[in-house]
Amino acid sequence: MKAECLTCPALHRGFQGAAHPRSGRRPDALFDEVRVTPGLSLDGLMCIAPDVHALGTVEATRPYFKHLAQLHAEYQADAFALGHPWRHLSMGMTGDFEIAVEEGATLVRVGRAIFGERRP
């Protein structure tokens, strides 16, 4: 049996600040690990903004999306230098995807809009 060389594309959950419960790590910390992890291709960043209902308005998600878009641009050259495509910015869900697209999202997650609410 011959082993195949596979590459797994992945999005890194972008750091949104220590107070954010769904926050990831800064991309520069991740790059050190990726250098020694064969078969992993970083395709960009993703985030989940705080819940729209908790924030009060959809517009209140904008700073989170704007911050991630800035991180995506800031680390693009580093990702390219390591040979990663770094082409996607995944942010925004059914309740806030319009704001995310305005801030530069290339991927949105709109499952509830397509399939409806989850059943318990």
MITI-210902 format. One record per residue: residue in three letters; x, y, z of N, C-alpha, C in turn. Coordinates in pm, whole numbers, padded with zeros to 5 digits, always signed. Each point is the difference from the previous one (the first is absolute). Layout:
// residues N
AlaXYZXYZXYZ
...
This chain:
// residues 120
Met+00084-00118+00000-00084+00118+00000+00088+00124+00000
Lys-00029+00090-00089+00079+00122-00013-00065+00114+00078
Ala+00077+00068+00081-00052+00115+00077-00015+00120-00092
Glu-00109+00071+00016-00022+00121-00077+00033+00121+00085
Cys+00043+00103-00066+00031+00126+00067-00127+00085-00001
Leu-00064+00016+00114-00124+00075+00009+00022+00132+00071
Thr-00075+00098-00041+00004+00130+00066-00140+00033+00047
Cys-00011+00039+00124-00128+00035+00059-00013+00152+00008
Pro-00095+00059-00075-00019+00145+00010-00070+00033+00132
Ala+00040+00110+00061-00058+00039+00129-00010+00151+00010
Leu-00096+00044+00079-00013+00141+00034+00036+00015+00147
His+00073+00101+00032+00040+00026+00139-00103+00092+00065
Arg-00042-00035+00121-00093+00087+00072+00076+00120+00051
Gly-00033+00116-00052+00073+00123+00030-00024+00052+00140
Phe+00102+00060+00057-00005+00056+00135-00089+00123+00002
Gln-00098+00000+00087-00094+00112+00010+00014+00076+00131
Gly+00099-00032+00079+00019+00069+00127-00027-00094+00116
Ala+00071+00020+00109-00008-00090+00115-00140-00010+00059
Ala-00079+00104-00010-00133-00001+00059-00103-00075-00085
His+00035-00031-00123-00094-00066-00091+00001-00150+00028
Pro-00116-00060+00033-00004-00142+00036+00029-00095-00116
Arg-00011+00045-00124+00025-00086-00116+00130+00039-00070
Ser+00092+00052+00074+00122+00053-00059+00101-00110-00028
Gly+00077+00019-00105+00108-00092-00035+00134+00058+00039
Arg+00102-00037-00075+00135+00051+00026+00043+00092-00112
Arg+00100+00082+00029+00054+00087-00105+00066-00088-00106
Pro-00011+00037-00128+00059-00081-00106+00150-00020+00013
Asp+00074+00099+00051+00145-00018+00009+00036-00117+00091
Ala-00077-00026+00105+00025-00114+00087-00026-00131-00075
Leu-00098+00002-00087-00034-00120-00076+00107-00033-00104
Phe+00058+00101-00063+00097-00025-00106+00118-00083+00049
Asp+00044+00021+00123+00110-00080+00054-00036-00148+00003
Glu-00122-00031+00038-00043-00140+00004-00018-00057-00140
Val-00052+00081-00091-00025-00048-00135+00130-00032-00073
Arg+00104+00072+00032+00130-00027-00065+00044-00145+00021
Val-00037-00058+00113+00042-00137+00031-00114-00100-00013
Thr-00109+00038-00064-00115-00089-00017-00021-00026-00149
Pro+00055-00111-00051-00018-00029-00142-00147-00033-00030
Gly-00042+00036-00119-00133-00036-00045-00110+00096+00041
Leu+00035+00113+00061-00100+00099+00039+00015+00124-00086
Ser-00107+00041-00062+00000+00118-00085-00092+00105+00061
Leu+00057+00111+00042-00081+00108+00057-00064+00081-00112
Asp-00131-00006-00008-00072+00071-00105-00054+00135+00045
Gly+00017+00035+00126-00046+00130+00047-00047-00003+00144
Leu-00081+00099+00033-00050+00017+00136-00151-00016+00005
Met-00050-00033+00119-00144-00005+00023-00028+00052+00139
Cys-00120+00049+00020-00042+00039+00134-00150-00015+00014
Ile-00042-00009+00123-00141+00004+00035-00015+00121+00091
Ala-00074+00098-00046-00020+00121+00080-00089-00033+00120
Pro+00002+00084+00103-00093-00021+00111-00144-00003-00053
Asp-00085-00067+00073-00140-00014-00040-00067+00136-00018
Val-00068+00015-00111-00067+00126-00032-00097+00040+00110
His-00072-00096+00056-00097+00031+00106+00071+00053+00124
Ala+00117-00053+00031+00076+00048+00116+00054+00141-00024
Leu+00037+00030-00124+00054+00132-00033-00108+00106-00011
Gly-00120-00041-00031-00111+00095-00010-00037+00038-00142
Thr+00099+00014-00089-00028+00033-00140+00096-00075-00091
Val-00043-00021-00121+00087-00065-00099+00122+00087-00027
Glu-00018+00130-00005+00110+00093-00028+00113-00014+00102
Ala-00031-00044+00121+00101-00015+00105+00101-00111-00031
Thr-00028-00084-00101+00097-00103-00039+00112+00057-00087
Arg-00022+00118-00058+00095+00057-00095+00143+00009+00054
Pro+00024+00049+00122+00139+00010+00047+00072-00135+00004
Tyr-00072-00108+00029+00063-00133+00002+00042-00041-00140
Phe-00087+00022-00097+00032-00034-00138+00110+00089-00056
Lys-00005+00127+00033+00102+00094-00046+00137-00040+00055
His+00004-00039+00128+00126-00041+00064+00057-00124-00070
Leu-00084-00098-00028+00050-00121-00064+00047+00029-00142
Ala-00069+00087-00072+00044+00036-00135+00137+00068+00005
Gln+00024+00080+00103+00131+00064+00016+00108-00104+00028
Leu-00030-00098+00087+00096-00108+00027+00028-00079-00127
His-00104-00030-00076+00017-00076-00123+00097+00071-00095
Ala-00018+00129-00017+00089+00078-00087+00140+00008+00057
Glu+00010+00018+00131+00130+00015+00067+00088-00123-00016
Tyr-00060-00119+00005+00079-00123-00003+00003-00068-00136
Gln-00058+00063-00101-00004-00062-00132+00140-00025-00057
Ala+00088+00096+00010+00136-00016-00054+00074-00113+00071
Asp-00017-00011+00132+00064-00109+00075-00052-00135-00046
Ala-00131-00010-00020-00059-00126-00045+00051-00037-00138
Phe+00003+00097-00092+00051-00026-00135+00145-00046+00006
Ala+00081+00064+00086+00142-00036+00011+00017-00144+00045
Leu-00095-00051+00077+00005-00139+00045-00066-00096-00099
Gly-00051+00055-00110-00060-00084-00103-00147-00031+00022
His-00069+00079+00080-00142-00023+00027-00085+00094-00085
Pro-00114-00049-00050-00083+00081-00088-00059+00126+00066
Trp-00046-00013+00125-00049+00114+00079-00101+00084-00078
Arg-00095-00067-00064-00093+00071-00088-00137+00026+00062
His-00033-00069+00109-00136+00011+00054-00006+00077+00131
Leu-00111+00068+00015-00033+00070+00123-00144-00040+00031
Ser-00015-00098+00089-00131-00056+00030-00055+00065+00126
Met-00103+00080-00018-00063+00065+00114-00142+00037-00039
Gly-00087-00002+00097-00140+00031-00024-00085-00125-00006
Met-00112+00009+00069-00096-00109+00001-00136+00057-00040
Thr-00103-00080+00007-00132+00041-00048-00041+00137+00052
Gly+00025+00030+00126-00047+00124+00059+00084+00123-00029
Asp+00123-00020-00051+00088+00116-00017+00087-00005-00126
Phe-00033-00089-00093+00089-00018-00115+00012+00124-00089
Glu-00105+00083-00004+00008+00119-00086+00113+00092+00045
Ile+00012+00020+00130+00107+00085+00055+00136-00065-00030
Ala+00008-00133+00018+00125-00071-00026+00044+00017-00145
Val-00092-00010-00093+00033+00017-00142+00048+00143-00025
Glu-00065+00097+00061+00044+00139-00015+00142+00019+00052
Glu+00039-00079+00099+00135+00012+00058+00102-00092-00066
Gly-00040-00075-00104+00097-00077-00077-00011-00151+00005
Ala-00105-00055+00058-00014-00146+00006-00002-00060-00140
Thr+00071-00112-00016-00006-00076-00124-00083-00126+00017
Leu-00023-00041+00124-00085-00114+00033-00093+00043+00113
Val-00126-00041-00007-00095+00024+00108-00068-00132+00033
Arg-00051-00010+00122-00067-00123+00045-00146+00035+00027
Val-00087-00045-00087-00141+00039+00007-00093-00121+00008
Gly+00038-00097+00079-00079-00123+00012-00143+00022+00045
Arg-00022+00085+00101-00137+00024+00048-00087+00062-00109
Ala+00058+00086-00083-00077+00063-00108-00044-00105-00103
Ile+00080-00104-00016-00031-00104-00098-00086-00111+00060
Phe+00041-00048+00119-00063-00118+00060-00097+00029+00113
Gly-00005+00124+00047-00086+00034+00112+00071-00020+00133
Glu-00072+00028+00107+00055-00014+00135+00028-00147+00031
Arg+00098-00023+00085+00030-00137+00044-00109-00048+00095
Arg-00027-00126-00007-00093-00060+00095+00077-00045+00122
Pro-00061+00013+00118+00071-00042+00123+00027-00148+00004
